């Protein structure tokens, strides 16, 4: 399933960030914490929450739980 609108793309980008962060976490390196802590300590927590919400959003999209596009009649 491809991203189709702006919200899809934003959620998809956060999923990619989360995937790379998780891969780095497995190697005991928290990339988001190292990158965002010098800017603002709570910022990495906000990004992790956005990653989680993006995951929930995409699970809903894949399962077809989102709003359905309006059907056009062929009149």
PQR file of N, CA, C, O and H, with PARSE charges and radii, in Angstrom:
ATOM      1  N   UNK A   1       0.843  -1.165   0.000 -0.4000 1.5000
ATOM      2  CA  UNK A   1       0.000   0.000   0.000 -0.0000 2.0000
ATOM      3  C   UNK A   1       0.896   1.237   0.000  0.5500 1.7000
ATOM      4  O   UNK A   1       1.802   1.363   0.824 -0.5500 1.4000
ATOM      5  N   UNK A   2       0.632   2.132  -0.921 -0.4000 1.5000
ATOM      6  CA  UNK A   2       1.426   3.354  -1.046 -0.0000 2.0000
ATOM      7  C   UNK A   2       0.757   4.502  -0.307  0.5500 1.7000
ATOM      8  O   UNK A   2      -0.470   4.557  -0.222 -0.5500 1.4000
ATOM      9  H   UNK A   2      -0.104   2.030  -1.590  0.4000 1.0000
ATOM     10  N   UNK A   3       1.564   5.427   0.232 -0.4000 1.5000
ATOM     11  CA  UNK A   3       0.978   6.628   0.823 -0.0000 2.0000
ATOM     12  C   UNK A   3       0.228   7.417  -0.247  0.5500 1.7000
ATOM     13  O   UNK A   3       0.734   7.605  -1.354 -0.5500 1.4000
ATOM     14  H   UNK A   3       2.561   5.382   0.163  0.4000 1.0000
ATOM     15  N   UNK A   4      -0.986   7.881   0.086 -0.4000 1.5000
ATOM     16  CA  UNK A   4      -1.811   8.543  -0.907 -0.0000 2.0000
ATOM     17  C   UNK A   4      -2.069  10.011  -0.612  0.5500 1.7000
ATOM     18  O   UNK A   4      -2.458  10.755  -1.513 -0.5500 1.4000
ATOM     19  H   UNK A   4      -1.397   7.729   0.985  0.4000 1.0000
ATOM     20  N   UNK A   5      -1.864  10.445   0.617 -0.4000 1.5000
ATOM     21  CA  UNK A   5      -2.095  11.850   0.940 -0.0000 2.0000
ATOM     22  C   UNK A   5      -1.004  12.325   1.896  0.5500 1.7000
ATOM     23  O   UNK A   5      -0.104  11.565   2.252 -0.5500 1.4000
ATOM     24  H   UNK A   5      -1.548   9.841   1.348  0.4000 1.0000
ATOM     25  N   UNK A   6      -1.092  13.565   2.298 -0.4000 1.5000
ATOM     26  CA  UNK A   6      -0.041  14.151   3.133 -0.0000 2.0000
ATOM     27  C   UNK A   6       0.086  13.429   4.465  0.5500 1.7000
ATOM     28  O   UNK A   6       1.199  13.155   4.915 -0.5500 1.4000
ATOM     29  H   UNK A   6      -1.824  14.183   2.009  0.4000 1.0000
ATOM     30  N   UNK A   7      -1.036  13.117   5.099 -0.4000 1.5000
ATOM     31  CA  UNK A   7      -0.986  12.409   6.381 -0.0000 2.0000
ATOM     32  C   UNK A   7      -0.343  11.036   6.220  0.5500 1.7000
ATOM     33  O   UNK A   7       0.432  10.612   7.077 -0.5500 1.4000
ATOM     34  H   UNK A   7      -1.939  13.339   4.733  0.4000 1.0000
ATOM     35  N   UNK A   8      -0.653  10.346   5.143 -0.4000 1.5000
ATOM     36  CA  UNK A   8      -0.016   9.058   4.866 -0.0000 2.0000
ATOM     37  C   UNK A   8       1.497   9.207   4.764  0.5500 1.7000
ATOM     38  O   UNK A   8       2.245   8.410   5.329 -0.5500 1.4000
ATOM     39  H   UNK A   8      -1.282  10.690   4.447  0.4000 1.0000
ATOM     40  N   UNK A   9       1.943  10.232   4.041 -0.4000 1.5000
ATOM     41  CA  UNK A   9       3.385  10.434   3.852 -0.0000 2.0000
ATOM     42  C   UNK A   9       4.081  10.792   5.159  0.5500 1.7000
ATOM     43  O   UNK A   9       5.168  10.284   5.437 -0.5500 1.4000
ATOM     44  H   UNK A   9       1.335  10.880   3.583  0.4000 1.0000
ATOM     45  N   UNK A  10       3.475  11.652   5.960 -0.4000 1.5000
ATOM     46  CA  UNK A  10       4.081  12.032   7.247 -0.0000 2.0000
ATOM     47  C   UNK A  10       4.190  10.801   8.143  0.5500 1.7000
ATOM     48  O   UNK A  10       5.233  10.561   8.750 -0.5500 1.4000
ATOM     49  H   UNK A  10       2.592  12.064   5.734  0.4000 1.0000
ATOM     50  N   UNK A  11       3.115  10.026   8.224 -0.4000 1.5000
ATOM     51  CA  UNK A  11       3.138   8.814   9.043 -0.0000 2.0000
ATOM     52  C   UNK A  11       4.172   7.820   8.513  0.5500 1.7000
ATOM     53  O   UNK A  11       4.856   7.161   9.295 -0.5500 1.4000
ATOM     54  H   UNK A  11       2.267  10.221   7.731  0.4000 1.0000
ATOM     55  N   UNK A  12       4.286   7.713   7.198 -0.4000 1.5000
ATOM     56  CA  UNK A  12       5.250   6.797   6.594 -0.0000 2.0000
ATOM     57  C   UNK A  12       6.685   7.212   6.922  0.5500 1.7000
ATOM     58  O   UNK A  12       7.525   6.361   7.213 -0.5500 1.4000
ATOM     59  H   UNK A  12       3.730   8.248   6.563  0.4000 1.0000
ATOM     60  N   UNK A  13       6.964   8.502   6.876 -0.4000 1.5000
ATOM     61  CA  UNK A  13       8.310   8.990   7.209 -0.0000 2.0000
ATOM     62  C   UNK A  13       8.634   8.683   8.670  0.5500 1.7000
ATOM     63  O   UNK A  13       9.746   8.257   8.982 -0.5500 1.4000
ATOM     64  H   UNK A  13       6.282   9.193   6.639  0.4000 1.0000
ATOM     65  N   UNK A  14       7.663   8.897   9.572 -0.4000 1.5000
ATOM     66  CA  UNK A  14       7.902   8.562  10.978 -0.0000 2.0000
ATOM     67  C   UNK A  14       8.118   7.060  11.158  0.5500 1.7000
ATOM     68  O   UNK A  14       8.903   6.649  12.012 -0.5500 1.4000
ATOM     69  H   UNK A  14       6.759   9.243   9.319  0.4000 1.0000
ATOM     70  N   UNK A  15       7.440   6.249  10.373 -0.4000 1.5000
ATOM     71  CA  UNK A  15       7.675   4.805  10.445 -0.0000 2.0000
ATOM     72  C   UNK A  15       9.091   4.454   9.998  0.5500 1.7000
ATOM     73  O   UNK A  15       9.739   3.597  10.599 -0.5500 1.4000
ATOM     74  H   UNK A  15       6.802   6.583   9.679  0.4000 1.0000
ATOM     75  N   UNK A  16       9.568   5.109   8.955 -0.4000 1.5000
ATOM     76  CA  UNK A  16      10.948   4.866   8.515 -0.0000 2.0000
ATOM     77  C   UNK A  16      11.945   5.292   9.587  0.5500 1.7000
ATOM     78  O   UNK A  16      12.907   4.576   9.863 -0.5500 1.4000
ATOM     79  H   UNK A  16       9.042   5.805   8.467  0.4000 1.0000
ATOM     80  N   UNK A  17      11.717   6.451  10.188 -0.4000 1.5000
ATOM     81  CA  UNK A  17      12.593   6.914  11.272 -0.0000 2.0000
ATOM     82  C   UNK A  17      12.573   5.901  12.411  0.5500 1.7000
ATOM     83  O   UNK A  17      13.616   5.569  12.975 -0.5500 1.4000
ATOM     84  H   UNK A  17      10.935   7.033   9.964  0.4000 1.0000
ATOM     85  N   UNK A  18      11.385   5.415  12.744 -0.4000 1.5000
ATOM     86  CA  UNK A  18      11.262   4.422  13.808 -0.0000 2.0000
ATOM     87  C   UNK A  18      11.963   3.118  13.477  0.5500 1.7000
ATOM     88  O   UNK A  18      12.563   2.488  14.348 -0.5500 1.4000
ATOM     89  H   UNK A  18      10.538   5.684  12.285  0.4000 1.0000
ATOM     90  N   UNK A  19      11.888   2.716  12.226 -0.4000 1.5000
ATOM     91  CA  UNK A  19      12.558   1.479  11.816 -0.0000 2.0000
ATOM     92  C   UNK A  19      14.072   1.606  11.964  0.5500 1.7000
ATOM     93  O   UNK A  19      14.731   0.692  12.459 -0.5500 1.4000
ATOM     94  H   UNK A  19      11.401   3.227  11.518  0.4000 1.0000
ATOM     95  N   UNK A  20      14.614   2.733  11.536 -0.4000 1.5000
ATOM     96  CA  UNK A  20      16.058   2.938  11.684 -0.0000 2.0000
ATOM     97  C   UNK A  20      16.448   3.084  13.151  0.5500 1.7000
ATOM     98  O   UNK A  20      17.498   2.594  13.565 -0.5500 1.4000
ATOM     99  H   UNK A  20      14.079   3.476  11.133  0.4000 1.0000
ATOM    100  N   UNK A  21      15.614   3.751  13.935 -0.4000 1.5000
ATOM    101  CA  UNK A  21      15.898   3.900  15.364 -0.0000 2.0000
ATOM    102  C   UNK A  21      15.855   2.542  16.059  0.5500 1.7000
ATOM    103  O   UNK A  21      16.681   2.261  16.928 -0.5500 1.4000
ATOM    104  H   UNK A  21      14.760   4.149  13.599  0.4000 1.0000
ATOM    105  N   UNK A  22      14.895   1.698  15.680 -0.4000 1.5000
ATOM    106  CA  UNK A  22      14.806   0.367  16.275 -0.0000 2.0000
ATOM    107  C   UNK A  22      16.016  -0.478  15.887  0.5500 1.7000
ATOM    108  O   UNK A  22      16.559  -1.200  16.723 -0.5500 1.4000
ATOM    109  H   UNK A  22      14.224   1.925  14.974  0.4000 1.0000
ATOM    110  N   UNK A  23      16.437  -0.394  14.647 -0.4000 1.5000
ATOM    111  CA  UNK A  23      17.620  -1.144  14.213 -0.0000 2.0000
ATOM    112  C   UNK A  23      18.854  -0.700  14.993  0.5500 1.7000
ATOM    113  O   UNK A  23      19.692  -1.522  15.364 -0.5500 1.4000
ATOM    114  H   UNK A  23      15.996   0.193  13.968  0.4000 1.0000
ATOM    115  N   UNK A  24      18.957   0.589  15.236 -0.4000 1.5000
ATOM    116  CA  UNK A  24      20.089   1.085  16.011 -0.0000 2.0000
ATOM    117  C   UNK A  24      19.950   0.698  17.482  0.5500 1.7000
ATOM    118  O   UNK A  24      20.953   0.445  18.149 -0.5500 1.4000
ATOM    119  H   UNK A  24      18.276   1.256  14.934  0.4000 1.0000
ATOM    120  N   UNK A  25      18.713   0.648  17.999 -0.4000 1.5000
ATOM    121  CA  UNK A  25      18.472   0.263  19.390 -0.0000 2.0000
ATOM    122  C   UNK A  25      18.933  -1.166  19.649  0.5500 1.7000
ATOM    123  O   UNK A  25      19.444  -1.476  20.725 -0.5500 1.4000
ATOM    124  H   UNK A  25      17.898   0.854  17.457  0.4000 1.0000
ATOM    125  N   UNK A  26      18.750  -2.029  18.662 -0.4000 1.5000
ATOM    126  CA  UNK A  26      19.172  -3.421  18.801 -0.0000 2.0000
ATOM    127  C   UNK A  26      20.681  -3.490  19.013  0.5500 1.7000
ATOM    128  O   UNK A  26      21.177  -4.404  19.672 -0.5500 1.4000
ATOM    129  H   UNK A  26      18.335  -1.777  17.788  0.4000 1.0000
ATOM    130  N   UNK A  27      21.404  -2.534  18.459 -0.4000 1.5000
ATOM    131  CA  UNK A  27      22.859  -2.494  18.627 -0.0000 2.0000
ATOM    132  C   UNK A  27      23.268  -1.619  19.808  0.5500 1.7000
ATOM    133  O   UNK A  27      24.431  -1.229  19.916 -0.5500 1.4000
ATOM    134  H   UNK A  27      21.002  -1.792  17.924  0.4000 1.0000
ATOM    135  N   UNK A  28      22.312  -1.303  20.705 -0.4000 1.5000
ATOM    136  CA  UNK A  28      22.549  -0.512  21.920 -0.0000 2.0000
ATOM    137  C   UNK A  28      22.961   0.925  21.648  0.5500 1.7000
ATOM    138  O   UNK A  28      23.685   1.525  22.442 -0.5500 1.4000
ATOM    139  H   UNK A  28      21.367  -1.620  20.617  0.4000 1.0000
ATOM    140  N   UNK A  29      22.508   1.477  20.538 -0.4000 1.5000
ATOM    141  CA  UNK A  29      22.751   2.888  20.234 -0.0000 2.0000
ATOM    142  C   UNK A  29      21.399   3.543  19.998  0.5500 1.7000
ATOM    143  O   UNK A  29      20.699   3.193  19.049 -0.5500 1.4000
ATOM    144  H   UNK A  29      21.919   0.990  19.893  0.4000 1.0000
ATOM    145  N   UNK A  30      21.026   4.488  20.851 -0.4000 1.5000
ATOM    146  CA  UNK A  30      19.764   5.193  20.683 -0.0000 2.0000
ATOM    147  C   UNK A  30      20.028   6.433  19.835  0.5500 1.7000
ATOM    148  O   UNK A  30      20.420   7.480  20.349 -0.5500 1.4000
ATOM    149  H   UNK A  30      21.595   4.773  21.622  0.4000 1.0000
ATOM    150  N   UNK A  31      19.808   6.297  18.539 -0.4000 1.5000
ATOM    151  CA  UNK A  31      20.123   7.362  17.591 -0.0000 2.0000
ATOM    152  C   UNK A  31      19.294   8.610  17.860  0.5500 1.7000
ATOM    153  O   UNK A  31      19.823   9.721  17.848 -0.5500 1.4000
ATOM    154  H   UNK A  31      19.490   5.446  18.121  0.4000 1.0000
ATOM    155  N   UNK A  32      18.001   8.433  18.103 -0.4000 1.5000
ATOM    156  CA  UNK A  32      17.149   9.597  18.344 -0.0000 2.0000
ATOM    157  C   UNK A  32      17.564  10.340  19.604  0.5500 1.7000
ATOM    158  O   UNK A  32      17.566  11.571  19.627 -0.5500 1.4000
ATOM    159  H   UNK A  32      17.572   7.530  18.112  0.4000 1.0000
ATOM    160  N   UNK A  33      17.912   9.611  20.644 -0.4000 1.5000
ATOM    161  CA  UNK A  33      18.336  10.258  21.881 -0.0000 2.0000
ATOM    162  C   UNK A  33      19.623  11.046  21.660  0.5500 1.7000
ATOM    163  O   UNK A  33      19.755  12.172  22.140 -0.5500 1.4000
ATOM    164  H   UNK A  33      17.911   8.611  20.625  0.4000 1.0000
ATOM    165  N   UNK A  34      20.556  10.467  20.946 -0.4000 1.5000
ATOM    166  CA  UNK A  34      21.822  11.170  20.682 -0.0000 2.0000
ATOM    167  C   UNK A  34      21.634  12.380  19.778  0.5500 1.7000
ATOM    168  O   UNK A  34      22.301  13.399  19.959 -0.5500 1.4000
ATOM    169  H   UNK A  34      20.449   9.553  20.556  0.4000 1.0000
ATOM    170  N   UNK A  35      20.732  12.277  18.806 -0.4000 1.5000
ATOM    171  CA  UNK A  35      20.534  13.373  17.858 -0.0000 2.0000
ATOM    172  C   UNK A  35      19.699  14.500  18.451  0.5500 1.7000
ATOM    173  O   UNK A  35      19.962  15.671  18.176 -0.5500 1.4000
ATOM    174  H   UNK A  35      20.191  11.449  18.659  0.4000 1.0000
ATOM    175  N   UNK A  36      18.702  14.168  19.255 -0.4000 1.5000
ATOM    176  CA  UNK A  36      17.755  15.181  19.712 -0.0000 2.0000
ATOM    177  C   UNK A  36      18.003  15.686  21.125  0.5500 1.7000
ATOM    178  O   UNK A  36      17.483  16.741  21.489 -0.5500 1.4000
ATOM    179  H   UNK A  36      18.488  13.217  19.479  0.4000 1.0000
ATOM    180  N   UNK A  37      18.774  14.976  21.931 -0.4000 1.5000
ATOM    181  CA  UNK A  37      19.003  15.406  23.310 -0.0000 2.0000
ATOM    182  C   UNK A  37      19.713  16.751  23.407  0.5500 1.7000
ATOM    183  O   UNK A  37      19.357  17.549  24.274 -0.5500 1.4000
ATOM    184  H   UNK A  37      19.197  14.119  21.636  0.4000 1.0000
ATOM    185  N   UNK A  38      20.706  17.045  22.554 -0.4000 1.5000
ATOM    186  CA  UNK A  38      21.331  18.373  22.651 -0.0000 2.0000
ATOM    187  C   UNK A  38      20.361  19.515  22.333  0.5500 1.7000
ATOM    188  O   UNK A  38      20.539  20.629  22.825 -0.5500 1.4000
ATOM    189  H   UNK A  38      20.995  16.397  21.849  0.4000 1.0000
ATOM    190  N   UNK A  39      19.347  19.249  21.523 -0.4000 1.5000
ATOM    191  CA  UNK A  39      18.383  20.290  21.158 -0.0000 2.0000
ATOM    192  C   UNK A  39      17.405  20.499  22.301  0.5500 1.7000
ATOM    193  O   UNK A  39      17.281  21.607  22.825 -0.5500 1.4000
ATOM    194  H   UNK A  39      19.202  18.344  21.124  0.4000 1.0000
ATOM    195  N   UNK A  40      16.720  19.452  22.683 -0.4000 1.5000
ATOM    196  CA  UNK A  40      15.772  19.499  23.794 -0.0000 2.0000
ATOM    197  C   UNK A  40      15.550  18.074  24.266  0.5500 1.7000
ATOM    198  O   UNK A  40      15.242  17.190  23.467 -0.5500 1.4000
ATOM    199  H   UNK A  40      16.820  18.552  22.258  0.4000 1.0000
ATOM    200  N   UNK A  41      15.706  17.850  25.563 -0.4000 1.5000
ATOM    201  CA  UNK A  41      15.624  16.495  26.098 -0.0000 2.0000
ATOM    202  C   UNK A  41      14.274  15.822  25.846  0.5500 1.7000
ATOM    203  O   UNK A  41      14.259  14.652  25.463 -0.5500 1.4000
ATOM    204  H   UNK A  41      15.956  18.569  26.212  0.4000 1.0000
ATOM    205  N   UNK A  42      13.128  16.507  26.042 -0.4000 1.5000
ATOM    206  CA  UNK A  42      11.845  15.821  25.812 -0.0000 2.0000
ATOM    207  C   UNK A  42      11.517  15.603  24.333  0.5500 1.7000
ATOM    208  O   UNK A  42      10.563  14.893  24.016 -0.5500 1.4000
ATOM    209  H   UNK A  42      13.140  17.457  26.353  0.4000 1.0000
ATOM    210  N   UNK A  43      12.287  16.199  23.430 -0.4000 1.5000
ATOM    211  CA  UNK A  43      11.977  16.100  22.004 -0.0000 2.0000
ATOM    212  C   UNK A  43      12.038  14.663  21.499  0.5500 1.7000
ATOM    213  O   UNK A  43      11.221  14.264  20.669 -0.5500 1.4000
ATOM    214  H   UNK A  43      13.062  16.776  23.688  0.4000 1.0000
ATOM    215  N   UNK A  44      12.995  13.883  21.990 -0.4000 1.5000
ATOM    216  CA  UNK A  44      13.065  12.496  21.534 -0.0000 2.0000
ATOM    217  C   UNK A  44      11.854  11.697  22.012  0.5500 1.7000
ATOM    218  O   UNK A  44      11.404  10.787  21.315 -0.5500 1.4000
ATOM    219  H   UNK A  44      13.658  14.207  22.664  0.4000 1.0000
ATOM    220  N   UNK A  45      11.319  12.026  23.194 -0.4000 1.5000
ATOM    221  CA  UNK A  45      10.102  11.356  23.660 -0.0000 2.0000
ATOM    222  C   UNK A  45       8.919  11.682  22.759  0.5500 1.7000
ATOM    223  O   UNK A  45       8.104  10.810  22.462 -0.5500 1.4000
ATOM    224  H   UNK A  45      11.684  12.765  23.760  0.4000 1.0000
ATOM    225  N   UNK A  46       8.823  12.936  22.323 -0.4000 1.5000
ATOM    226  CA  UNK A  46       7.749  13.352  21.420 -0.0000 2.0000
ATOM    227  C   UNK A  46       7.860  12.597  20.097  0.5500 1.7000
ATOM    228  O   UNK A  46       6.853  12.141  19.556 -0.5500 1.4000
ATOM    229  H   UNK A  46       9.485  13.645  22.565  0.4000 1.0000
ATOM    230  N   UNK A  47       9.071  12.463  19.581 -0.4000 1.5000
ATOM    231  CA  UNK A  47       9.273  11.749  18.315 -0.0000 2.0000
ATOM    232  C   UNK A  47       8.890  10.276  18.468  0.5500 1.7000
ATOM    233  O   UNK A  47       8.281   9.702  17.565 -0.5500 1.4000
ATOM    234  H   UNK A  47       9.889  12.833  20.020  0.4000 1.0000
ATOM    235  N   UNK A  48       9.239   9.660  19.601 -0.4000 1.5000
ATOM    236  CA  UNK A  48       8.853   8.264  19.815 -0.0000 2.0000
ATOM    237  C   UNK A  48       7.334   8.111  19.891  0.5500 1.7000
ATOM    238  O   UNK A  48       6.794   7.122  19.396 -0.5500 1.4000
ATOM    239  H   UNK A  48       9.734  10.126  20.334  0.4000 1.0000
ATOM    240  N   UNK A  49       6.638   9.069  20.500 -0.4000 1.5000
ATOM    241  CA  UNK A  49       5.171   9.026  20.542 -0.0000 2.0000
ATOM    242  C   UNK A  49       4.607   9.157  19.129  0.5500 1.7000
ATOM    243  O   UNK A  49       3.674   8.439  18.768 -0.5500 1.4000
ATOM    244  H   UNK A  49       7.077   9.873  20.902  0.4000 1.0000
ATOM    245  N   UNK A  50       5.165  10.066  18.326 -0.4000 1.5000
ATOM    246  CA  UNK A  50       4.705  10.228  16.944 -0.0000 2.0000
ATOM    247  C   UNK A  50       4.955   8.968  16.121  0.5500 1.7000
ATOM    248  O   UNK A  50       4.144   8.611  15.266 -0.5500 1.4000
ATOM    249  H   UNK A  50       5.923  10.649  18.620  0.4000 1.0000
ATOM    250  N   UNK A  51       6.067   8.301  16.375 -0.4000 1.5000
ATOM    251  CA  UNK A  51       6.359   7.040  15.689 -0.0000 2.0000
ATOM    252  C   UNK A  51       5.315   5.991  16.064  0.5500 1.7000
ATOM    253  O   UNK A  51       4.827   5.265  15.198 -0.5500 1.4000
ATOM    254  H   UNK A  51       6.726   8.591  17.070  0.4000 1.0000
ATOM    255  N   UNK A  52       4.973   5.908  17.341 -0.4000 1.5000
ATOM    256  CA  UNK A  52       3.952   4.958  17.781 -0.0000 2.0000
ATOM    257  C   UNK A  52       2.592   5.247  17.173  0.5500 1.7000
ATOM    258  O   UNK A  52       1.903   4.329  16.728 -0.5500 1.4000
ATOM    259  H   UNK A  52       5.370   6.497  18.044  0.4000 1.0000
ATOM    260  N   UNK A  53       2.195   6.521  17.149 -0.4000 1.5000
ATOM    261  CA  UNK A  53       0.921   6.901  16.543 -0.0000 2.0000
ATOM    262  C   UNK A  53       0.912   6.612  15.046  0.5500 1.7000
ATOM    263  O   UNK A  53      -0.110   6.211  14.490 -0.5500 1.4000
ATOM    264  H   UNK A  53       2.754   7.266  17.511  0.4000 1.0000
ATOM    265  N   UNK A  54       2.055   6.817  14.400 -0.4000 1.5000
ATOM    266  CA  UNK A  54       2.160   6.511  12.973 -0.0000 2.0000
ATOM    267  C   UNK A  54       1.987   5.019  12.724  0.5500 1.7000
ATOM    268  O   UNK A  54       1.343   4.614  11.755 -0.5500 1.4000
ATOM    269  H   UNK A  54       2.885   7.143  14.851  0.4000 1.0000
ATOM    270  N   UNK A  55       2.559   4.211  13.595 -0.4000 1.5000
ATOM    271  CA  UNK A  55       2.391   2.768  13.462 -0.0000 2.0000
ATOM    272  C   UNK A  55       0.938   2.347  13.605  0.5500 1.7000
ATOM    273  O   UNK A  55       0.450   1.519  12.835 -0.5500 1.4000
ATOM    274  H   UNK A  55       3.082   4.539  14.382  0.4000 1.0000
ATOM    275  N   UNK A  56       0.244   2.917  14.590 -0.4000 1.5000
ATOM    276  CA  UNK A  56      -1.178   2.611  14.772 -0.0000 2.0000
ATOM    277  C   UNK A  56      -1.975   3.066  13.559  0.5500 1.7000
ATOM    278  O   UNK A  56      -2.866   2.356  13.093 -0.5500 1.4000
ATOM    279  H   UNK A  56       0.641   3.589  15.215  0.4000 1.0000
ATOM    280  N   UNK A  57      -1.656   4.249  13.050 -0.4000 1.5000
ATOM    281  CA  UNK A  57      -2.349   4.779  11.869 -0.0000 2.0000
ATOM    282  C   UNK A  57      -2.184   3.836  10.679  0.5500 1.7000
ATOM    283  O   UNK A  57      -3.158   3.527   9.992 -0.5500 1.4000
ATOM    284  H   UNK A  57      -0.932   4.826  13.428  0.4000 1.0000
ATOM    285  N   UNK A  58      -0.941   3.375  10.432 -0.4000 1.5000
ATOM    286  CA  UNK A  58      -0.706   2.515   9.274 -0.0000 2.0000
ATOM    287  C   UNK A  58      -1.295   1.126   9.449  0.5500 1.7000
ATOM    288  O   UNK A  58      -1.695   0.506   8.464 -0.5500 1.4000
ATOM    289  H   UNK A  58      -0.151   3.627  10.990  0.4000 1.0000
ATOM    290  N   UNK A  59      -1.361   0.621  10.669 -0.4000 1.5000
ATOM    291  CA  UNK A  59      -2.045  -0.656  10.886 -0.0000 2.0000
ATOM    292  C   UNK A  59      -3.506  -0.508  10.490  0.5500 1.7000
ATOM    293  O   UNK A  59      -4.070  -1.386   9.837 -0.5500 1.4000
ATOM    294  H   UNK A  59      -1.036   1.125  11.470  0.4000 1.0000
ATOM    295  N   UNK A  60      -4.117   0.601  10.885 -0.4000 1.5000
ATOM    296  CA  UNK A  60      -5.500   0.863  10.487 -0.0000 2.0000
ATOM    297  C   UNK A  60      -5.660   0.977   8.987  0.5500 1.7000
ATOM    298  O   UNK A  60      -6.629   0.471   8.423 -0.5500 1.4000
ATOM    299  H   UNK A  60      -3.659   1.314  11.416  0.4000 1.0000
ATOM    300  N   UNK A  61      -4.712   1.642   8.333 -0.4000 1.5000
ATOM    301  CA  UNK A  61      -4.781   1.784   6.867 -0.0000 2.0000
ATOM    302  C   UNK A  61      -4.656   0.428   6.180  0.5500 1.7000
ATOM    303  O   UNK A  61      -5.397   0.136   5.242 -0.5500 1.4000
ATOM    304  H   UNK A  61      -3.925   2.053   8.792  0.4000 1.0000
ATOM    305  N   UNK A  62      -3.735  -0.387   6.637 -0.4000 1.5000
ATOM    306  CA  UNK A  62      -3.521  -1.690   6.010 -0.0000 2.0000
ATOM    307  C   UNK A  62      -4.740  -2.592   6.214  0.5500 1.7000
ATOM    308  O   UNK A  62      -5.105  -3.356   5.321 -0.5500 1.4000
ATOM    309  H   UNK A  62      -3.132  -0.149   7.399  0.4000 1.0000
ATOM    310  N   UNK A  63      -5.363  -2.504   7.381 -0.4000 1.5000
ATOM    311  CA  UNK A  63      -6.540  -3.326   7.656 -0.0000 2.0000
ATOM    312  C   UNK A  63      -7.817  -2.740   7.074  0.5500 1.7000
ATOM    313  O   UNK A  63      -8.880  -3.353   7.168 -0.5500 1.4000
ATOM    314  H   UNK A  63      -5.066  -1.883   8.107  0.4000 1.0000
ATOM    315  N   UNK A  64      -7.724  -1.566   6.479 -0.4000 1.5000
ATOM    316  CA  UNK A  64      -8.884  -0.952   5.851 -0.0000 2.0000
ATOM    317  C   UNK A  64      -9.850  -0.319   6.828  0.5500 1.7000
ATOM    318  O   UNK A  64     -11.047  -0.245   6.551 -0.5500 1.4000
ATOM    319  H   UNK A  64      -6.861  -1.068   6.402  0.4000 1.0000
ATOM    320  N   UNK A  65      -9.352   0.145   7.975 -0.4000 1.5000
ATOM    321  CA  UNK A  65     -10.220   0.721   8.994 -0.0000 2.0000
ATOM    322  C   UNK A  65     -10.414   2.220   8.839  0.5500 1.7000
ATOM    323  O   UNK A  65     -11.201   2.814   9.575 -0.5500 1.4000
ATOM    324  H   UNK A  65      -8.380   0.085   8.201  0.4000 1.0000
ATOM    325  N   UNK A  66      -9.723   2.838   7.909 -0.4000 1.5000
ATOM    326  CA  UNK A  66      -9.818   4.285   7.719 -0.0000 2.0000
ATOM    327  C   UNK A  66     -11.046   4.680   6.932  0.5500 1.7000
ATOM    328  O   UNK A  66     -11.850   3.829   6.550 -0.5500 1.4000
ATOM    329  H   UNK A  66      -9.083   2.356   7.311  0.4000 1.0000
ATOM    330  N   UNK A  67     -11.193   5.981   6.686 -0.4000 1.5000
ATOM    331  CA  UNK A  67     -12.341   6.439   5.898 -0.0000 2.0000
ATOM    332  C   UNK A  67     -12.266   5.907   4.472  0.5500 1.7000
ATOM    333  O   UNK A  67     -11.188   5.825   3.884 -0.5500 1.4000
ATOM    334  H   UNK A  67     -10.540   6.672   6.996  0.4000 1.0000
ATOM    335  N   UNK A  68     -13.374   5.562   3.949 -0.4000 1.5000
ATOM    336  CA  UNK A  68     -13.443   5.023   2.594 -0.0000 2.0000
ATOM    337  C   UNK A  68     -13.597   6.166   1.600  0.5500 1.7000
ATOM    338  O   UNK A  68     -14.341   7.112   1.858 -0.5500 1.4000
ATOM    339  H   UNK A  68     -14.249   5.629   4.427  0.4000 1.0000
ATOM    340  N   UNK A  69     -12.905   6.092   0.465 -0.4000 1.5000
ATOM    341  CA  UNK A  69     -13.080   7.134  -0.550 -0.0000 2.0000
ATOM    342  C   UNK A  69     -14.496   7.099  -1.111  0.5500 1.7000
ATOM    343  O   UNK A  69     -15.105   6.037  -1.239 -0.5500 1.4000
ATOM    344  H   UNK A  69     -12.300   5.323   0.255  0.4000 1.0000
ATOM    345  N   UNK A  70     -15.002   8.271  -1.438 -0.4000 1.5000
ATOM    346  CA  UNK A  70     -16.360   8.363  -1.981 -0.0000 2.0000
ATOM    347  C   UNK A  70     -16.400   7.721  -3.362  0.5500 1.7000
ATOM    348  O   UNK A  70     -15.519   7.948  -4.190 -0.5500 1.4000
ATOM    349  H   UNK A  70     -14.507   9.134  -1.334  0.4000 1.0000
ATOM    350  N   UNK A  71     -17.409   6.934  -3.595 -0.4000 1.5000
ATOM    351  CA  UNK A  71     -17.555   6.283  -4.900 -0.0000 2.0000
ATOM    352  C   UNK A  71     -18.264   7.231  -5.846  0.5500 1.7000
ATOM    353  O   UNK A  71     -19.238   7.889  -5.481 -0.5500 1.4000
ATOM    354  H   UNK A  71     -18.126   6.749  -2.923  0.4000 1.0000
ATOM    355  N   UNK A  72     -17.762   7.286  -7.054 -0.4000 1.5000
ATOM    356  CA  UNK A  72     -18.390   8.131  -8.066 -0.0000 2.0000
ATOM    357  C   UNK A  72     -19.312   7.270  -8.917  0.5500 1.7000
ATOM    358  O   UNK A  72     -18.956   6.166  -9.330 -0.5500 1.4000
ATOM    359  H   UNK A  72     -16.970   6.751  -7.350  0.4000 1.0000
ATOM    360  N   UNK A  73     -20.477   7.790  -9.163 -0.4000 1.5000
ATOM    361  CA  UNK A  73     -21.404   7.060 -10.026 -0.0000 2.0000
ATOM    362  C   UNK A  73     -21.106   7.414 -11.469  0.5500 1.7000
ATOM    363  O   UNK A  73     -20.693   8.537 -11.760 -0.5500 1.4000
ATOM    364  H   UNK A  73     -20.765   8.687  -8.827  0.4000 1.0000
ATOM    365  N   UNK A  74     -21.304   6.498 -12.348 -0.4000 1.5000
ATOM    366  CA  UNK A  74     -20.989   6.695 -13.764 -0.0000 2.0000
ATOM    367  C   UNK A  74     -22.136   7.319 -14.541  0.5500 1.7000
ATOM    368  O   UNK A  74     -22.500   6.816 -15.604 -0.5500 1.4000
ATOM    369  H   UNK A  74     -21.639   5.586 -12.111  0.4000 1.0000
ATOM    370  N   UNK A  75     -22.699   8.376 -14.049 -0.4000 1.5000
ATOM    371  CA  UNK A  75     -23.813   9.035 -14.749 -0.0000 2.0000
ATOM    372  C   UNK A  75     -23.343  10.107 -15.659  0.5500 1.7000
ATOM    373  O   UNK A  75     -24.154  10.757 -16.319 -0.5500 1.4000
ATOM    374  H   UNK A  75     -22.403   8.785 -13.186  0.4000 1.0000
TER
END
